[in-house]
Amino acid sequence: MKNKMIATIGVVLGMMFTSYASNSAEEIAKYEAVAELPRDPNEKVVEAPKNMTLFLLMGQSNMAGRGKPTKKDRISAENAYRLNRDNKWTPATAPLHFDRKMAGYGPGDAFIRAYLAEHPNESIGVIPCSVGGTSIKTWVDGARNLEAAMYRLRVAKAYGKVAGVLWHQGESAALLMSSARYQRLFSKMVKRVRKEVGYEVPIVVGEIGTFMPKEAGLINPIIAECARTTPKCTCVSSEGLKNMDKYHFDRASAEKLGKRYYKAWKKLVETK
């Protein structure tokens, strides 16, 4: 009788979790189900140098960025370039991404400036590929988001060497997955990206915001485990970062997160 009661409680809790996770994923998908960022009529295509240090930005909305850019954010740092939606190089100004109409300031923006502050004589090129509301299932070999990113990566590689991948994903459908399945899909993604790059490119992943306590409590340990079990990969904390709405880091926190990504990447490449 006691065992039967325990089993029943387990089933009920499982149903509650599945319902909560599903509703959370559906809310995010609905929030992100909007058109791309309108084209900037003042966007200028430029001739980028052929010796850039390249970084691939992938994941969902918090890598794309939803913070409101300042006037300074809309001025590109010197020697900073980004691959636009037409696979042409433009100055790297916020927003870097164009996935949704609310695309704004994200960690990639802060990463660029942190990198150039220590490498002032280099040129940096970012390849923004993040898409808001997407599950990790759309970021594996053969899935639409990864395939689009790999095409953009091939275009960009003619202009330099890929030095790192910045990944941030987990707020949406990943909640419905077991740790083993998420890690398996993450591993498939990493394998495909590194095959395309041609070597064991460093990868930095980030925790989702702790202002989503239930989601963070479930997915952040899995993200950290992915980093721990993947060679040349590390995870950055989201501790202390704040939100602008239910799902997204505010501009100041996106900047802090980007700086954390840079420090983690730097440590990763310096570790022999």
N, C-alpha and C positions, 0 to 999 in steps of 0.2 A: 504493500500500500504506500509506504514511504517512498520507495523508488519510483512508483508510478506518479506520485505527486511531484517529485523532483523533475521527472521527465516532462510532465505537463507544464511546469513553470518554465523550463528551458525552451519549450516550443513557443510559449506565449511571449517570452522575452525576445526570442528570435524573430517572431512576427512583428513585434513592436519595433525592433531595430531595423528590419527590412523596410517597414512602412516609413519610418523616419528617414532612413537613408534615401529611399526612393523619392520621397517628397522633397528632400533637400536638393537632390540632383535635378529634379524637375523644375524647382524654383530657379536654380542657377541657369539651366538651359533656357527657360522662358525669359529671364532677365537679359541673357546674351543673344537672344534670337532677333537681332536687328541687322540692318544693312552695314556695309563697310563704312569706314570713315570717308566722308566726301573728299574728293581730290582737292588739294591746295593749288589754286591757280597760279600761285607764286613759286611753286616748287621748281627748282632748277636742276636739270641733269648736268653732271660735271664729268670731266675726265679724271678718273681715280688713278692713283699710282699703281704700279704692278708689284709692289713689294710690301703690301699691307699685312698687318697682323690681324687675322680674321677671327671673329667669334660668332657662333651660331646660337641664337636665342629661340628656345622652344618651350611649349607647354600651353597653359591656358591664360586666363585674363590677368592674373597678377604678375605674370612675366610680360605680357603685352603692356600692362600699366593702365590704371584708371585714375591716377591722381591728376589734379588740375595743374598743367604746366605754368610756370612763371614766365615773364618776359625773357629772363635770362636763359631759361630752358629752351626757348625757341630760337636761340642763337647757337649755331653749331660751334663746338670747340674746334680749334685749328687742327687740321690733319685728321678729322673724324668724318667718316663716310658711312652711309647705310644703303643697302640694296632696297629699292622701292618696289612697289607692286608690279611694275613693268620690268623688273630685273635690270634696272639701270641705277647707277650710282648717283646719290644726291648728298649734300651736306647732312650730317647726322644731327638733326634737331628733334626735339620732342613735339609730337609723339613719333617714336621710331616705328611703331606698328600702325596698321591700318585695318585690322581685322574687324573692328566694330566702330560705330559712330562715336562711342564714348572713349575710344582709345586716347590715352594720355601719357602721363609721366610714369615710367616704370623703372625697375632696378637696372635695366640695361643702360639707361641714361647716366646714372651715377657711376656705373662700372666704367663706361667710356672715359669719363673725366678723371676717375681714380687711376686708370691705366696711363693716360697721357700725362698726368702729373708726375709720374715716375719714369715715363718714357717720352720726354718732350720732343725728341728728334725722330720719332717713329710716326707712321700713319696707321690708323686703326679702321677696320671695316667691320660693321655689324650686319648680320643676316637675320632680320626679324621674321620669325615664322610662327609665332604663337597665335593661337585662336581661342577666344573666350568660350567658356562653357564646354570644352571638349574633354572626353574621357581618354585615358591612356590607351584604350582599345583602338583609337584612331591614330595612334602614334607608333604602330608596329609595322613591320615589313609588309608592304602591299596595301596598307591603309592610306586613305586620302591625305591626311595631314603630313604624315612622314614622307610620303612620295613627293608631295609638293615641296617640302623642305629640302629633300635630297636633290631635287632639280635645281633649286635656288643655290644650294651648296656647290653643285657642279659649275654653275655660272660664276660664282664668286671665286672659286679656287684658281681661276686664271689671273687673279689679282693679288695673290699672296698665299700665305700659309695659315691653315686653321690651327689656332693655338688653344681653343677651348670651346666647350659647349656649356651654356647656362640653361638649366632645366627647372621649371617650377610648375607643378601640376598636382592635383589631388583633391581639390575642393568638391568635385562633382561626382561622377559615376564611380570613381575609385572606391567610394564608401561601400559600394555593394559587393566588393571583391574581398576574397580572403587575402591574407598576407602573402601566401605562396603564389597565388595567381598574379597579384600585382607585381611581385618580384620577378616572376617569369616573363611578364609582358615588358617590364622595364629592361630586363636583360636582353630581350629580343630587339628592343629599340636601340640599346647601346651597341649591340653587335652590328646592326645594320649601319648605324652612323659611322662607327669606326671602320667598317669595311669601305664605306664611301670615301671617308677621309684618307684612308690608306695606312693608318698607324693608330696607336693607342692614345688618342687625343684626350687630354684631361677633361673631366666632367664635374661640374659643381651643381648640386641640387639644393633646393631650399624647402624648409618647412612651411606649411600653410599657417595663416595667422591664428594665434591662440585666442583671438576674439571670436573665433568659431570653436568653442571649447569641445563640443561633442565630436565634430569632424576632426579637429586637431588631435584630440586624444586617441582617435582611431587610426588616422593615416600617418601622423608624424613619426611614430615609431617604425612604421613600415618603410617610409622614405629614408629614415636614418639607416635601417638595415640594408636597404638597397645600396646605399653609399658604402656601407661597411664591407659588403660582400662583393663589390665591384672594384676591380683593380683601377688605380689612378682616378678615383672618384671620392668626393667628399661632400658633406652636408653642412649647410649653414642654418643657424637657429633663427627663429622668428620671435624669440622672447623679447617682450617689451614693446613690440611694434603695435601701432594703433590703426584703426580702420576709419574709412570715410563713409562706409555703408556696411551692410551685413556681411559682405563677402570680400571687400577689397581694402588693401593698404592705402592709407592716405599718402599724399605726396611726400611728406617728411619721412614717413616710414619706408616708402619705396626707395628713397634716397639712402637711408640707413641700410636697407637690405642690399642694395646694389654695392655699397662699400664693403659689406660683409662678404658678398660674392667675390669681390676683387681680392680681399685679404686671403680668403680661402683658396682661390685659384693660385695666387702668388705662392702660398705655402705649399700647395700641391706640386707646382712645377719646380720648386726649389728642393723638394724632398727627393733624395736619390734612392 
